[in-house]
Amino acid sequence: AQSVTQLDSQVPVFEEAPVELRCNYSSSVSVYLFWYVQYPNQGLQLLLKYLSGSTLVKGINGFEAEFNKSQTSFHLRKPSVHISDTAEYFCAVSETGGYNKLIFGAGTRLAVHP
Amino acid sequence: DVKVTQSSRYLVKRTGEKVFLECVQDMDHENMFWYRQDPGLGLRLIYFSYDVKMKEKGDIPEGYSVSREKKERFSLILESASTNQTSMYLCASSFLAGGKETQYFGPGTRLLVL
């Protein structure tokens, strides 16, 4: 069965510093991978997704993620964060690509400090 | 602009009450979803609907039912609310175009069961 582990529940960082939010998955088959962001008091918004092709995926708001099949990881990165990036970030995996089969990680709360 | 709206942002109910959570999308999407979001657990799918009157159980359907009488509206029903159903409930819709599925989330309903 597939599962997703987000290794950090909270990540504090200073403004303009780089950040990496870690995500590992387990699955016996090929997977599709997603990162979502949830700003305070809002629903989820898709940041980026990996379906196939290039392992480096660029998303919105300057975020990118790299699919590493050998390490079963899909870490999210941003070279310079802003206060407005303060939010909760969710990694998710699907074996079929369909949203009805998404398994979500527990989430990582990114807190950007001035 | 795609809009997924949920009838209430905050709801307080008593144990044993019947609770209706309503979700409406205005973009003629085929698929609609209900998730619950709990700290440390991420999002878990309760029910999924792929067409009017069609539904599929998600990962945690126990204690919930759904109704989809019209394409734009997907209701989540708690037949007899219990305190362990206190949670944030997120609705989403998605459509398939050009072989790609795109999902949109509503802002969420925070339900407290006393």
Interface residues (C-beta under 8 A of the other chain):
Chain A: V4 Q6 S9 N41 Q42 G43 L44 Q45 L46 F90 A92 G97 G98 Y99 N100 L102 F104 G105 A106 G107
Chain B: V4 R9 N31 F33 P39 G40 L41 G42 L43 R44 L45 F48 Y50 E56 G58 L90 A92 S94 E101 T102 Q103 F105 G106 P107 G108
